[in-house]
């Protein structure tokens, strides 16, 4: 639970300030920022951090409430460290 809270806090800390769409794919690539509300209706995929140790790059693919697909790249603390208390 502690790791989930840390991961969620890291996600909020690197939320999307501005979104830019690429004309080819229609996917919105969110840019990192601080304490920005994310409009997440459905999570499509996220990076598995259960086996990683230390700060690692992660990705969240999700749909907003208007059905548009977003990609958010961020840094998160992995939860696979053996000495993690």
Backbone torsions as a table, in degrees:
resi	resn	phi	psi	omega
1	UNK	NA	-40.3	178.7
2	UNK	-60.8	-42.3	-179.9
3	UNK	-66.9	-39.1	178.4
4	UNK	-63.2	-41.1	178.0
5	UNK	-64.1	-42.0	177.8
6	UNK	-64.1	-42.8	-179.8
7	UNK	-64.6	-42.2	-179.9
8	UNK	-66.6	-40.1	177.2
9	UNK	-62.6	-41.6	177.9
10	UNK	-63.6	-38.2	178.3
11	UNK	-63.6	-45.0	178.7
12	UNK	-65.8	-36.9	-179.1
13	UNK	-67.5	-23.7	-179.8
14	UNK	-115.8	32.4	-177.7
15	UNK	-63.1	-177.2	-175.7
16	UNK	-92.6	118.4	175.1
17	UNK	-87.2	-47.3	178.7
18	UNK	-128.8	143.6	176.7
19	UNK	-114.7	137.0	179.1
20	UNK	-127.4	128.0	178.8
21	UNK	-92.8	146.4	172.9
22	UNK	-98.1	129.3	-174.7
23	UNK	-62.5	-26.4	-176.4
24	UNK	-73.1	-46.2	-171.2
25	UNK	-101.7	-23.3	-177.1
26	UNK	79.3	0.0	179.0
27	UNK	-84.9	134.9	179.4
28	UNK	-91.9	122.2	178.3
29	UNK	-96.7	105.6	-179.0
30	UNK	-71.9	139.8	177.6
31	UNK	-96.3	148.1	-176.6
32	UNK	-70.2	151.4	178.7
33	UNK	-164.0	-163.3	-177.4
34	UNK	-121.3	130.0	171.9
35	UNK	48.7	58.2	179.7
36	UNK	-113.0	136.2	177.7
37	UNK	-67.4	129.2	175.4
38	UNK	-99.9	131.2	179.3
39	UNK	-90.4	81.7	-176.4
40	UNK	-103.3	117.1	175.6
41	UNK	-97.6	-41.6	-178.3
42	UNK	-147.0	128.5	175.9
43	UNK	-83.6	124.8	178.6
44	UNK	-87.2	-43.2	177.7
45	UNK	-163.5	158.0	175.4
46	UNK	-149.4	157.8	-178.7
47	UNK	-69.1	135.3	176.0
48	UNK	-80.3	115.6	-178.3
49	UNK	-105.4	8.1	-174.0
50	UNK	-68.6	-24.8	-178.5
51	UNK	-106.2	-4.7	-176.3
52	UNK	-91.0	151.6	178.0
53	UNK	-126.8	136.4	-178.4
54	UNK	90.8	-175.0	179.1
55	UNK	-81.0	126.8	-176.4
56	UNK	-132.5	156.2	173.3
57	UNK	-73.4	142.4	179.7
58	UNK	-136.8	163.3	-179.1
59	UNK	-137.7	140.4	176.3
60	UNK	-124.1	122.8	174.7
61	UNK	-108.2	127.1	-176.8
62	UNK	-149.9	165.4	174.3
63	UNK	-107.5	139.2	174.6
64	UNK	-86.9	-179.6	-176.5
65	UNK	-70.1	-9.5	174.8
66	UNK	-98.5	4.9	177.2
67	UNK	84.2	9.0	179.7
68	UNK	-85.8	140.4	-179.6
69	UNK	-86.2	136.1	178.8
70	UNK	-123.8	153.1	172.7
71	UNK	-128.2	127.8	178.5
72	UNK	-123.5	119.8	174.5
73	UNK	-100.1	134.1	-177.2
74	UNK	-153.5	173.3	177.5
75	UNK	-105.4	140.7	-178.9
76	UNK	-145.0	153.2	175.6
77	UNK	-81.2	121.2	178.3
78	UNK	-65.3	152.9	-177.2
79	UNK	-106.1	12.6	-176.7
80	UNK	-96.8	11.3	179.2
81	UNK	-71.4	133.2	-176.1
82	UNK	-73.6	-25.6	-178.8
83	UNK	-98.2	19.0	-179.1
84	UNK	-78.5	122.8	179.9
85	UNK	-111.1	NA	NA
